[in-house]
């Protein structure tokens, strides 16, 4: 039976380590992305992509009171399903997929509630939303039976583009 024993390929980290060793033997240079992944893997950190926070919605009333949810650049789909950008659990009246959609435009530095893409019923400052509405800092969104406050970050006080140019790369992020 032992002669039929197969060597199992381990986790993704093991596979990337084998690829790195292969490239070293072939005298190929690692890309910056591969160096970054190796460094994250060595420190046992997540390899999930991280996006800069542009805004938040914070539950101010309901079963998830005090919980905050990150709004990132692009479209942010809100629902109960784990495939949504923002997964809100604890409300029976929030739909599984696309109950609400919030888009953040980095060029214009503003958030927009996309009413025509929402499958569920959403209120903005007490009024029903059926079309796109620009969000302002402090706006109250009613999603299901919960109330959420929109807190602008990138558009209100900060600009990521200017900050990126000013920022120095830390030793942790330096991959070369």
HELIX and SHEET records of a PDB file:
HELIX    1   1 UNK A    2  UNK A    4  5                                   3    
HELIX    2   2 UNK A   12  UNK A   25  1                                  14    
HELIX    3   3 UNK A   32  UNK A   42  1                                  11    
HELIX    4   4 UNK A  115  UNK A  117  5                                   3    
HELIX    5   5 UNK A  160  UNK A  166  1                                   7    
SHEET    1   A 6 UNK A  68  UNK A  71  0                                        
SHEET    2   A 6 UNK A  55  UNK A  61 -1                                        
SHEET    3   A 6 UNK A 146  UNK A 152 -1                                        
SHEET    4   A 6 UNK A 140  UNK A 143 -1                                        
SHEET    5   A 6 UNK A 122  UNK A 124 -1                                        
SHEET    6   A 6 UNK A 127  UNK A 128 -1                                        
SHEET    1   B 5 UNK A  86  UNK A  87  0                                        
SHEET    2   B 5 UNK A  74  UNK A  79  1                                        
SHEET    3   B 5 UNK A 100  UNK A 105 -1                                        
SHEET    4   B 5 UNK A 110  UNK A 114 -1                                        
SHEET    5   B 5 UNK A 132  UNK A 135 -1                                        
END                                                                             
